[in-house]
């Protein structure tokens, strides 16, 4: 009993000394784990006490964009979640205890993932009795880290630290060299692309970058206030986009009609019109929040327009509104909105016209609107919703000013036949916009069938609305309309099948083949990828399956090289670091231009348009 009592007293004394030491000393060293451009992560290890037991605490200090994966299930590959372990002779350690994870939206995976980022602590409990004398412990940290632009290669780092229980200190003995633990990595989604240019040596590939200078495009962090202002400006810009311009005369006509009302009613109707615009964006914001909360995905208009089915649907929507303006088909609300009864506009018509104007803006959303939209959906729901609604406020702002100052509208001609001319002119403009939209979003093989279906679609709409009237018996009316629907559906199945997937003729990475192509004056595209890289798969899907990209590579007879960097010692991995200055960070695409001796690097996820812009410079 006396021996047991002495042992308990010794433990109490040791914990007391440990607590005193923790308050008296602060960690005097840190070790850098990862660095990439302006992103970094470092670690400090201290001896602490938790629930009357000693623990080793690994304190991570880093930037908020660099993140580690918290769960194996959501890591790029199994086993690549952040792991810490400690071992020492004569001392037993328990499993590492991690803090609660945070959610990070991965644009490559298009969902929220569980990560650790910024500053956080991981505790490794000491489950055996602490020895009196100092002892050396091996602390191993392994996993993978990514930024919002790119993923760093998997790593494993071992630190040899000396633990002094009596003093309550941990000192660094030796910093191990990072090594890859195995396959793994992901990358993030809105990554941008950057360029690097330098002189190109057409001789041995291994010496290409011996004296090259590299420049990179930096990123500037923006505040929410900046994006709120940008959202209003984006909304203002909607009013001069091609899809909205054709309906501006109709909007102005309605405002002119409202200007003849009493001051109070004019303000009510004008406010209702502006409310309709803002209401569309509010509905869009609500939809974005629901989708993000339920699936973790965001609505990216630019990505949507790269989907042929979405392009065709929006193309037909614009054609539909064009036919309404041309009086090929008449529907109750749009007919009123299109100027059928401008002399006495109603509240519902004003709201509907505003909502219609907002809806019509979506097919022609520009880069500014798309950038704000994607940013808004990566913020907390309330912040994102405010940003999207502010787009509607920006779009409605000019009309609110016109309603408030009706004298500006009095300079327009009085209502008459010119209104109908303007309306039909807007219809033809919408048809032109629809064709231009299809030309830019569809490949040639599919385009002809889509344009032909648009003619049949318009014919079916004319059958639906033009072959019947209010006096037509109900049974006959719906028989005619059923024929129109069946005709449209049958022709859709005939003319709108999925086009075969486009493929780039990739060749495996070979230094000799690349060097020979450069000597022959042939442009080279090198796609650095890895099995563990999820963003590489995103680039494959969005860029290298794009028909325009495939046609460009074929037309220019570019040598397309797929460089696999899954393993550290493979030639592509070695050259990516030694020649192109990327220490295993993928995805990276390199375009080599032998005539001007220039190369271009596209890092992370980039658009087909960005690739085409860079590849056009190749011979």
C-alpha positions, 0 to 999 in steps of 0.5 A: 500500500505504501508503494502504491501511495508513493507511486500516486504521489509521484504521478501527482508531482509529475503532473504538477511540474508539467502544469507549471512548466507549461505556464512558464515555457512557450514553444521555441521552434516550428517546422514548415510542413508545406509551402505553395506560393502564398499558402503555407502550413507549419507545426509545433509540438508541445507537452501538455496535460488533458484530463490529468494525463500528459499529451503531445500537442501538435499545433498546426499554423497555416493559411486558411486556403491550404487544407488537409483532408479529415476523412478517408471517405472524402479524401482523393484516395483512401488513406490520404486523410491527415494522420499523426502518430508517435512512438518512443522506446518504453513509452506508449501512445494512444490514437491521435485526437483531432478537432472538429472538422470544417467544411470546404467547398471543393469545386472539382468534386462539386461538393462540401468536404471535411477538412482541417485548415488554418490553425488547429491542434491535434493531441496524441495521448501518452497512455503509459507512465512518463519516465523521469528522464528525457526521451526521444519520440518519433512523430509522423505526419502524413496525408495530402494538402490542397489549395483552392487552385491546386493539390500538392503531392502526398507527403509523409514527414517524421520529426524526431523530438526530445521530450523532457517531462521534468521541464515540460518541454519538447525540443526538435532533434531532427527534421525528417525529409518529406516522402510520398506515402502512396497515391493520393490528392485532390484539387479544388474547383475554381482554380484559375490558370496561370501562364509562364513563358521563357526561352525554349531549348530544342536540344535534350529535354532534360535541360529545357528550363536550365536558365528560364525565368518564370512569372506567375499571376498572383491572387488578391483576396477580396472582401464581401463588400467588394463583391457586393459592389461588384454584384450591383455592377454586374446587375447593371451590365445585364441591361446591355446584354444581347438577350435583354436588349431586344425587350428594352423597348417593351420595358420602356413602353410599359414605363411610358404607359405607367408614366401617364398614371397618377403619381402614386399608381406610377410609383406602385406599378414601377416598384412592382416591375422592379420587384419582379426583377429582384424577385427573380434573383431572390428565387434564384438565390433561394434555389442556390441555397437549397441546392447547396444545403442539400447536395453541397453543389453550386450553380455555375452558369458558365459550366451549365452553358458547356453542357449541350442539353442546357445550351439546347434548352436555353436556345429553345427558350429564346426561340419561344420568346421570339415567337411570342414577340412575333405573335406566332403564339400568344400566351396570356401573361406574355401577351400583356407584357409584350404590349397588348394592353399598355394603356392600363398596365396591371400590378400582376403584369408589372411584376411578371414583366420584371420577372420575365426580364430577369429570366431572359438575362440568364442565357447571356450572363457575362463573366462578371455575373458568373464570377459573382454568382460562383463566389456568392455560392461559396459563402455562408448562405445569408451572404451569398443570398444578399450578393445574388439579390444585389444583382437584381437590385443593380438590374432594376436600378435604371428602371427605378430611376426612370419611374422616379423621374417620369419627365425623362420618358415624356421625350419618347413618341406617343404610343402607336404602331411603332410599338408593334414594330419595336416588338416584332423587331425584338422578336427577330433580334431574339432569333438572331441571338438564339442562333448565335448562342447555339453557334457558340455552344454546340459543335457543328455536327449537332448544330444543324439538327438543332437548328432544324428542330427549332424550325419544327419546334416553332411550327408546333408552337404555331399549331398549339396557339394558331390552329385553335381559338377560344371558340374551338370546341375543347375536345378538338382543341386538345386533340390538335395540341396533342398532335403538336406535342407528339410531333415535337417529341418525335422530332426531338428524339429523331434530331437531338440524340447525344453526339459521340464523345470527342477524344484527344489521341493521347500518347504516353510520356516519352522524352524522345518523342517530345524532343523529336516533335520540337525539332520537327517544329511541331507543337506539343501539349503535355497534360500532367495528371495523376490517379489520385488527382480529382481535379485532373479528371475535372480538366479531362471532362471539361476541357479535353472532351470539348469538341472545339479543343479536340478539333483544334488539336487535330487541326494543328496536328499537335503532339498530345502527351499524357504525363502520369505523375502518380508515382514519385520516381516516374519520368513525368514526375521527375521532369515536372519538377526538374524541368517545369518547376512544379514539385508534383503539383497537378493538374498542370498542362504545358504547351510547347511552342518551338518556333518562338521558343516559348512555353505556356503553363496552365495550372489547376482547372481552366476553361476550354476557352483558356486552352484554345487561346493558348493553343492558337499560338502553337504551329 
